[in-house]
Amino acid sequence: MTRVVAAACALAALVSNLLVERVAMAASGSFVMIPGLADIHPAWNRCVSFSLFCQNSDTGQHLLMALLVVIIAVVTVLAWRATNWLAAAGFGLIIGGALGNLIDRVFHGAVFDYLALHLGSVQLFVCNFSDIAISAGVLCLIGEALLAPRPRYS
């Protein structure tokens, strides 16, 4: 059953990202979504999270995509071995989000980010639905680790 949960979460995250991206790509320009917190601000990101490891060459982009494929494969094995639904959901969300970003890199050479988050005038970062799915997956895994029963030692 955990494998079904992981697959369903991965598929839901991937499809949701593709649909939300299409809507955001069709939107004209930037606009305020939630005043003081979130704006729609389309941007193409050739970097990884928080603009780290920017790749402006084809070789760098291909290496980054290859690394992403390896990470997806490892997380897929972890999802396959998950023993409870919370871990399976977490791994599935991470897989779906990573696949969404990989698809962007393959077809566009960069990740399409559109959700600019800020606290008032303090800019935080720009992300997309895939990034949110990955973050939610990590939170699921942290929750699973905190809630997992611990063996009692006498």
N, C-alpha and C positions, 0 to 999 in steps of 0.2 A: 504494500500500500504506500510506503514512503516513496517508492520510485514514481508512482503515479502523481503524488503531491509535488515532487521535484519537477517532473516533466510539465505538469499543469502550470506551476509557477513560472518556469522558464518560458513556456509558450505565451502565457499571459503578459509577462514583462516585455517580451520581444514584440508581440503584436501591438500592445499598447504603445510602446515607443514608436513603432513605425507609423501608427495612426496619428499620434500626437505630433510627431515631426512633420507629417504631411500638412497638417493644419497650420503649424507654426511657420513652415516654409511658405505657405500661401498667404499668410498675414503680411500686410504691407507695413514695414517699419517697426519701430519700437512703440510700446504703450504700457501704461501702468496697469498691473493686474490687481495687486493688493497694495494700496498706498503705504509707503514706509517699510515695505517688506519684500515685495516681488514685482518685477517687471518682465515683460516679454522683450527681449533684446537679442535678436538673432546674431550668431557669430560662428565662424568656422574655426575649430580648434585643432591644430596639428600637434598638440601636446598631450600629455597624460594629465591626471588629476592635478588641480591647482596650478596648471600651466608648467608642470615639471616635464623634463625630458623632451623638449620640443624637437621635432624632426622635420627639417625643411628639405632634406634630400630624399630621392626615391629609395636609396639604400636604407636610410634611417627609417623611413616609413615601412619598408618591407620587413626589416628586423623587428620593428614594433608590432606589426601584424603577426609575425611568426611567434613572438613572445606571447601575444594575446591568445593565439590558438593553443599554445602549450598550457597556458593558465586555464583556459576553458576546459581542456582535456583533463587536467588534474582535478579541477572542481567537479567535473562530471563524474569522475571515479569516486570522489568523496560523496557526491549525491547518491550514487548507486549503492554505497555502503552505509548510508545514513540509517540510524536505528530508530529515529522518532520523527514525527511529522514536522516539528519546529526546525530541526536541522535540515530536513529535506526541503522545506519551504525556503529557508535561507540560502541553501546551495542553488536551488532552482532560480531564485531571484537574481543571484549573482551571475549565473549562466546566461539567463535571458538578457540582462543588462549588458554583459560583456559581448554577447552576440550582436546586440543592437549597435554598439559602438564599433564592432568589427565590420559590420555591414556598411556603416557610414565610411569607414576608412577604405574599404575595398572599392566602393562605388563613387566616392567623392574625394578621397585622398585626405580627408579630415573628418572630425566628428562635428555634427551640427548641434551646437548648444544654443539655448534660447531662453532659459529661465534665469534671469539675473536676480540674485538674492542679496538683500542689504538690510541693515538695521538703521533706519533713518537715512542719513547721508553717508554712512559707513558702508562702502561696497564690500561684500564678502566674496562671491564668486558667481560665475555663470555655469550652469549645468543643463542637463537634459533628463528626460524620463529614465533613460538607461542608468544614469548616474544615481538617480533616486532609488531605482530598483536595487542596484548594487549596495547602496548604503542601507536600505531596508533589510537586505539579505544579511549583511554584517550584523545589524542589530538583532536579527533573529538568532544568529549563531551565538552572539554574546548572551542573549536571553536564555538560550538552550544551555549554555555552559553554566550560567548562574543557577538555573532551575533544575539541573540534572541531579538525580539522587547521588549522594556521596556514600561510599562504604564506611561503615562504622568500625572503628578499631577499639579493641578492649585493652 
